[in-house]
Amino acid sequence: MVYVYLAIAIVAEVAATSALKASEEFTKLTPSLIVVIGYSLAFYLLTLVLRTMPVGIAYAIWSGLGIVLVAIVGVVVYKQVLDLPAIVGMLLIVLGVIIINVFSRAVSH
């Protein structure tokens, strides 16, 4: 169940972060509500994750996947362009998350 909470927390954080741009410095109501609700849900669920998962591991997964997903949202929604070094860097982040989850003894499997 811990990975379900973490996945939902990551999605909520990505939605909130992505809505920051659309909120136009909190002058637009709907995106601003998405930011506040998304971050609130994300941090609450992260506290549940931290009951059983080490904080460093949880945060590595959270931040790594969040970076990549927010970048994808930026490309799809905001038409932002990623160059090759950015793409390679993000692939390395994903590889790091995979290595942590597959090989680390700090993660309960």
C-alpha positions in Angstrom: 0.0 0.0 0.0 3.0 2.3 0.6 3.7 2.5 -3.1 0.1 3.3 -3.9 0.3 6.2 -1.4 3.6 7.3 -2.9 2.3 7.2 -6.4 -0.8 9.2 -5.6 1.4 11.7 -3.7 3.6 12.1 -6.7 0.7 12.6 -9.0 -0.8 15.2 -6.7 2.5 17.0 -6.4 2.9 17.0 -10.2 -0.6 18.4 -10.7 0.0 21.1 -8.1 3.4 22.1 -9.5 2.0 22.1 -13.0 -0.9 24.3 -11.9 1.5 26.9 -10.5 2.2 28.4 -13.9 -1.5 28.4 -14.8 -2.4 30.1 -11.5 -0.6 33.2 -12.7 0.8 34.1 -9.3 -2.4 32.9 -7.6 -4.6 35.3 -9.5 -6.6 32.5 -11.2 -8.9 30.7 -8.8 -9.2 27.2 -10.2 -5.4 26.6 -10.8 -4.7 28.2 -7.4 -7.1 25.7 -5.7 -5.4 22.8 -7.6 -2.0 24.0 -6.2 -3.3 24.2 -2.6 -5.3 21.0 -2.7 -2.6 19.1 -4.6 0.2 20.0 -2.3 -1.9 19.3 0.8 -2.8 15.8 -0.5 0.7 15.1 -1.6 2.3 16.0 1.7 -0.4 14.2 3.7 0.2 11.0 1.7 3.9 11.4 2.0 3.6 11.4 5.8 1.8 8.0 5.4 4.6 6.7 3.2 7.2 7.8 5.8 5.7 5.4 8.4 7.3 2.5 6.7 9.8 3.9 4.1 13.0 5.7 5.0 12.7 9.4 4.3 15.8 9.5 1.9 14.4 6.7 -0.2 10.9 8.1 -0.3 12.2 11.6 -1.2 14.5 10.2 -3.9 11.6 8.5 -5.6 9.2 11.4 -5.1 11.6 14.0 -6.4 13.0 11.9 -9.2 9.7 10.9 -10.7 8.2 14.3 -10.0 11.0 16.0 -12.0 10.4 13.8 -15.0 6.6 14.0 -14.9 6.6 17.8 -14.4 8.9 18.1 -17.4 6.6 15.9 -19.5 3.7 18.2 -18.5 5.7 21.2 -19.5 6.3 19.7 -22.9 2.7 18.6 -23.5 0.7 21.4 -21.8 3.0 24.4 -22.0 4.8 23.4 -25.3 8.2 23.8 -23.6 11.1 22.2 -25.5 13.7 19.9 -23.8 17.2 19.6 -25.3 19.2 16.4 -25.4 21.2 17.1 -22.2 17.9 17.6 -20.3 16.5 14.4 -21.7 19.6 12.4 -20.9 19.7 13.9 -17.4 16.1 12.9 -16.7 16.8 9.4 -18.0 19.6 9.2 -15.5 17.2 10.3 -12.7 14.8 7.5 -13.7 17.6 5.0 -13.8 18.6 6.1 -10.3 15.1 5.5 -9.0 15.0 2.1 -10.7 18.4 1.2 -9.1 17.2 2.3 -5.7 14.0 0.2 -6.0 15.6 -2.9 -7.4 18.9 -3.1 -5.5 18.7 -1.1 -2.3 18.3 -3.0 0.9 16.8 0.2 2.4 13.6 -0.3 0.4 11.3 -3.1 1.7 10.3 -5.3 -1.2 
